[in-house]
Amino acid sequence: MKEAIDDVAHGGGPNVIGLPVPTHGPVAVNGAPKSEQKMFYVSDCRVGGHGQRFCNYLLKRPNWRVYPSEKWFEDKAGQTSHCPLGQRGVDFTDETYFSRIAMHIKGRIWLEDKRKIYEFVADLMPYTYVIMDQKWVAIPGQTAEPPPEGDDAELMPWFVKETDRNWGTSVVCCQRPQECMSLAKPNATYVVQRHIERPLLIDGGKMHVKFYNMVYGLEDGVTWRIYCYKDGYLCISPVPWSPTDLTKEGQVTIIRTKRINDWEHWDRVYPMCKEHMATVVKRAAEQGKLEGRNKKQFEIISADFVVTTDFKVYLLEFNTGPVLKDPEDSPETNDAGMIMGALHIVEPWEGGDEDLWDFAGEFKGVPPKSDEPASLADFA
C-alpha cells in the first residue's frame, strides 16, 4: 500500500503527499492527535458540489497536502464512488464518511425542500399551499383546501414550484389560483404561492436578495452556529415588472446582477435577513431537524429574500450548493473571501481571518443518535 502511495506522490506534483499512510481515521492522522498534527490532508473523491473547490482552498495553506483517492465501489446502475486510498480517513474530503470535517450538514433536506421549510418557519415566508400528485394537500396548521379565487381587481402572479428543485428551474407562473393545478405534473410535489404585494423594485425591475449563510455543527453533536455574510448580491430582472407579466424574465430573478453593499437599503435590510436566519437555525436545531454528528459539519447555503416597499422581508427558499465563483473565473466578482473565511471559522489557521462573516447565533440541538459513529475507527 505504501508503495502505491509513493508512486502517486512521485508523479503528482508538489501538493501530493509522500508521507506515511494515515492509520487512525479522521480524528487522529499519521498517529498524532489533531492538536499535535503538523500536516493535514484533503482528498477529492469526485462527489461533486463544492468539494473540489474547498480542497483547492485548503491546499493554499502551507501544511495541507493531497491524499490520493481510489475507486470505492460501483452500484447496480453503474455509478462509481471513490474514497481516499486504502479507505483511510482524512481531514477533509467530499465523501462525508471518510472526512473529519463534513461539508454537508445532516438534516439539510429540511432547508432545501420548499415544503419542509414552510412546516416550521411559515411565519417568515409567503403564505403557501401544496399540490402533491395533482391534489391539494394539507400543511400542518392548514387544511387541504385550494387557494380562494380572487377577482380581477386583485390580479397578481401565482408561482408553482417543485419542492426539491432550485435556481428557478422549476418555477412556473399563472395569473389565477384556479390555473395552478394545470401546471402540476403527476407524481410531483409543488408549493404554490401568490406574489407578495407591493414588491420593492430597482429601476422598475423586480429583484430579490441573494443572502449567504454558513450553518455550522460543532463536534459535540449538539451545538449549532449560524453565520451570515455581510456582503451578497442583488438579483434584478432586466425588464420592468408588471403583475400581469407571466414571463420568467420578468418574474423569476435568478442571476446575480450586482454586489449588494452599495445598495442604499442594505443597512436596513441586512439585520432583518440575519434575524430570520437565526430563527430558522434555532428552530431547526431545537426540533431535531438539524442532526448532530460527532464531527464538525458545515454548509454554505444561500437564501433568497424578497422585500416589500414597506420593508417587510420574506424568505422564499434556500439553495444548498449555491453558485460560487473563484478569482480565476471571475477576477472582479468572486467569492474567494467568503469561502476562505468560512473554512477559517470551521478549521482556523494562523494565516486566516473570518472575512465578512457575521456570527448570528448559537443554539442547542438534539444529541446524535447512539448509532452515529464517533470516527471511522468505530467501523474497524
N, C-alpha and C positions, 0 to 999 in steps of 0.2 A: 504493500500500500504506500509506504514511504517513497519507494522508487517512482511510483506512478505520479505522486505529487511533485516530486523533483523534476520529472520530465515536463510537466505542465509549467512549472516555475521557470525553467531554463528557457522556454520558448515563448513566454507570455508577456515579456516586458517588465518594467521596473516595479509595477504595483502587484505583481503576482508573487505569492509567498513561496519560500523555500524552507520554511521553518517546520518544526515537528507538528504532527497532526494533533489537533485539539482532541482531548480524550475525556473531558469531564462535562460535556454538554454546554449549553449556552451560558450557564451562570459562572462557571469557572473554566476559562480557556487556557490551554497549554499548562494545565496543572496548577495554575495560580488563581487565587480568588480575584474577582474583578477589581477590588480596591488596590491590588498589587500588580495588576496586569500592565505590561509595558506595550504590548501590541494588541490591536483589535482587528477583527476580520469581517468582511462582507462577502456575500455570495449571491450572485444573480441566478435565481432558479427559474427565470423566464415565466413567472406567473403573470406578469403584465402590470397594468396600472402604473403607479409611480415607483415601483420597486427599484428598477434600474436607475432612475433619476436619483433616488435617495442614496443608493450605493455610490454613485458618482460624486455626490456632495460630501459624503462621509470620507471618501478617498482623498479629498482635498486636505484632510487633517494629516499631519506628518506621521502619526503612528497607527494608521489604518492601512490594511492590505487586502488584496483579493484572495479569497479562498475558492478554489475551483468547484464547479458543480458537475453532476453526472446524472444520467437517466435514473429515475427512481422506479417508476412503473408505468404501464400503459393500460388504460381501461378498455372495456369492450368496444367502445366507439372509436378506438384508435388514438385517443387523446393522451399525449405523453406528459408526465410530470417529472420534474427534476428536483434534486436535493443536493446539499453540499456533499462533496466527495467523501465516501465512506459513511454516509448518513450521520455525519457529525454535526453537533450544534455549533453555531457561530453567533457572533454578536448581533449581526443584522443580515437578514435575508428576506425576500418577499414570500417565502414559504413559511408561514407562521409557526408551524410545528417544530421547525429547526432553529428558530430565531429567539435570542434572548430578549429582543425588542420586537414586538409585534406591530406591523404597520397598518393593521385593520383592527378596529375595536369590535369586541364581541357584543352583539346586540344591535349592530348598525342597521339592521332591517327596520328597526323602529324609527329611524331617521330617514332612510331613503325611500320607504314606501309611503306614498302620499295619504293613503287611508289610515295607516297605523299611526302616523304622527298626529293626525287630527284627533285620534282617540284620547290623547292625554294633554294636548295643548290647543284645543278647539278655540279657546278664548283669544288666542294670538293670531288666528287665521280667518280668512273669509268663510262665511257660513258654507258648509259643504254637504253635498248629497252623494250617494254611492249607487252605481249601477254594477251589478255582478251577473254575468251570463245573461245580459239583456233583461234584467229585472231590477227594479228599485229595491234596495235592501237597507236595513236599519244600521245606523251607527249608534254605539252606546249613548244613551240620553236623547235619542231621536226615534221617530217612527220610520217605517219604510215607505212613507208617502212621497210621491214625486214633488218637485218644486211647484208652488202655485203659479198658475198662468197670470202674467201681468198684462196690463193694457198697453196700447201702442204708445201712449204718452210716456211710458217708462222704459222704452226700448234701451237695452244695454246688452253687450255681448255675453253669451254664456260659454264657458270653457269646459270641454270634456277631455280629461287627461287620464291616460293609462297610469295606474298606480305605481308600476315598477319600471317606468322608463323616464329618463331625464333629458335635459338640454333642449326641451321644447320639441323633441322629435315626435311625440305622440299627442300633441295638443291640437285639437280642432275646435272651431268656433261655430256657433249658431246664434240666431237672433232671439229666439224664444225658447223657454224651457221645454215646451212640448216637442221641440225638434231634437232634443238631446238623445233620446233613445235611438233614433235612426242612425246616429253616428257610432253607436256601440256595436262591437263585434261579438259573436258567440265566444264563450269560454274565456272572456277577458273581464278585468275589473277596472272601473273608472271612478275617479272623483269628478263631481260636477260642481262648478262654482260660477256665480254671477260676478261680472266685473264690478269692482268696487266703484262707488260713486265719487265724483269729484277727484279724479286722479291728478296728482301733481305732474305737470308736463315740463319739458325743456324745449324751448323754441317750437312749441306746438306739438312736439312728438312725445309719444308715450315712453316711459322709462321705468327701470327698476334698479335697485341697489344690489350689486354683487358683493356679498359680505363674507369675508373669510374667517374661519374659526379653527381652533385645534382642540379636540376633545382628547384628554389625556388621563388614562387609568394607571394608577401607581401600582408598584409591585406588591403592596399589601392586599390587592384584590378588592379593596373596599372603597378607597378614596378616589374620587374623580375630580378633575380640574377642567375648567373651560378658559381658554384664552381667545381673545378677539383681536383681529389685526386692524390697526388704526387707519390703514390705507385700504383701498379697494377699487372697484370700478363702477361706473355708470353704464348701463346697457340702454341705449337710446334708439328708438325707431327712426329710420331715415325719412319717414313720411308723416305728415300731420295726422294726429289722432282724431278719430270720429267714432262715436258709439254705434254707428251703423256700418262701419267698415269691418268686414269679417276676414280680411286677408291676414296671413301670417306676418307679412311685412309690417303691417300696421298694428297688430295686436300682440305678437309673440316676440318679445325682445330677448334675444339670447346671446348676441355678440357683445363682447366687452368693448365699449366705444372709447372711453377715456378714463383716466385716473380720477378718483373721487375727491382727493384732498383739496382741490381748488374749487369745488362746488360750494356755493355760498351757503347752503343749508346743512353742510355736513356736520358742523359743530353741534347743531340741534338734533340731527337725526341719529348720529352715531350712538349717543348714550341710550336711546330707545332700542336700537338694534342689539346693543350689548346686554341690556336688561332682559330682552326677550330670550337671548341665547342662554343666559344664566338660568332662566326659568325652565327652558327646555331640558337642560342637562340635570338640573336639580330634580325635576320630576322623574326623568328617565332613570336616574340613579336610585332615587328613593323607592321607586316602584319596581326595581329589579329588571327594567328593560335593558339597561346597560349592564352587562355581565362582567364581573371581575375575573382576572386571571392572576396566577402567581408569577407574573412577569409584567414588565412595562408594556403598555399598548397605547397607541396614539393614532389619530387620523386627522388629516387636514380636510375639512369639508367647506363647501360654500353654501350660503343661504341666500335665497332670493327674497328681498323685501320690496314691497310697493308702498308708496307714501301718498297720502291724500293732501289736498290743498289746505286742510286744517291740521296737518301734521299728525295724523294718526298713521301708525306703521303696522302693516300686516305681513306676516310670514306666509310666503307662497309655497316654498318647498326647499329641500336640501339636495345638494349634489355631492355624493361621495365620489372620490376620484375626480375632482374638478379640473378644468383646464389650467395647467401651469406652464409657464414658458421660461426658458433658460436664456442667458445672455447671448449664447452662440446663435440662437434662432431669432431673438428679438432684442437687439442691443439697447434700444431706447425704453422699451416697456417690457420688463420681465419680472419674475417672481423669485429671483435668487435670494434676495434678502429675507423674504418671508420663509423660504424653505430652510435656509441655514439657521435662521432664528428659531424655528420650530425644532429642528434637530438639536440645537444647543439646549433648549429647555428640557428635552427628553434625555439627552446624553451630553451634559455640559463638558466643555473643554476650555483650557486657559486662553485659547485664541478666539473664542466666540463671544457673541452677545445675543440678546433676545430681539434685536432689531425693533420693529414696531408692534410686537406682540404685547397685548394688554391683559393682565390677569383679571378675570371676570368672576371667579368664584370657585370655591372648593366644597364638595358635598360628599356625604357618606352614602354608599350604596349597600347592596346585599352581598354577603361573603360568597366567594366562589363555591361551587358545588364540590362535594367531597371527592368526586372523581376527577376534578381538574388537576392535572399534573403540575408539580412544582417545577420540574425541569425534565429534559429528555432522559436523565438518569433514571427516572421513575419507570421508564419503559424497558430498561436494560434487563 
